[in-house]
């Protein structure tokens, strides 16, 4: 039987090591809602004295009202008039080619999202090689129930960045996978250093060798590339003398700009 227990502890630990702050405070509610959906909690025990039926040989009363309500909600949304698409024409064409049967195939998952309070769909890749490539790689649109969605940051009302937990095939091996989905913003531009000394490295991450430094008040022009590693967000520029890529820590990886970031955009 499928189990929904909330965010896996290993994923929460991994995200914290990367500098994120998982906000999986709804896990206990997700487990409770799952028990109602599956009729596995104490309310449905077969020996309840108030049923008037005596012991139930099946061990459960199985009219499944929570599931019936969620299925009905899903049927109202997923009908013959439902379609998925995007304002971007190329994206819509991509979706139509890979999710043509989305409505008929995903109705049960939508019911599960209603049952657990949340859920989402995201693009996934399976079957890549150890080098990150592979002619047999398959791109799909995958569903993540609430137990596989880890909220990271919020605007005070809704989650604006999340981590999605799943399994994938890489080089024929099944591996754990964590995807972080954050708002995409233009990150390139001119940044001013706000700390006394900011190291410049030859690779993104604390393992990169220090090759130069910036000091408070100095500015640097970064391109639009960025990466989260070792708990920091790293920006990049091309050295004017060396012509090589150089990397600097913009700030802690919290999912949003902070007042104590090491580099602040000024243009």
Secondary structure, 3 states (H helix, E strand, C coil): CCCCCCCCHHHHHHHHHCCCCCCCCCHHHHHHHHHHHCCCCHHHECCCHHHCCCCCCCCECCCCHHHHHHHHHHHHHCCCCCCCCCCCHHHHHHHHHHCCCHHHHHHHHHHHHHHHCCEEEEEEEECECCCCCCCCCEEEEEEEEHHHEEEEEECCCCEEEEEEEEEEEECCEEEEEEEEECCCCCCCEEEEECCCEEEEECCCCCCCCEEEEEECCCEEEECCCEEEECCEEEEEEECCCCCCEEEEEEEECCCCCCCCCCEEECC
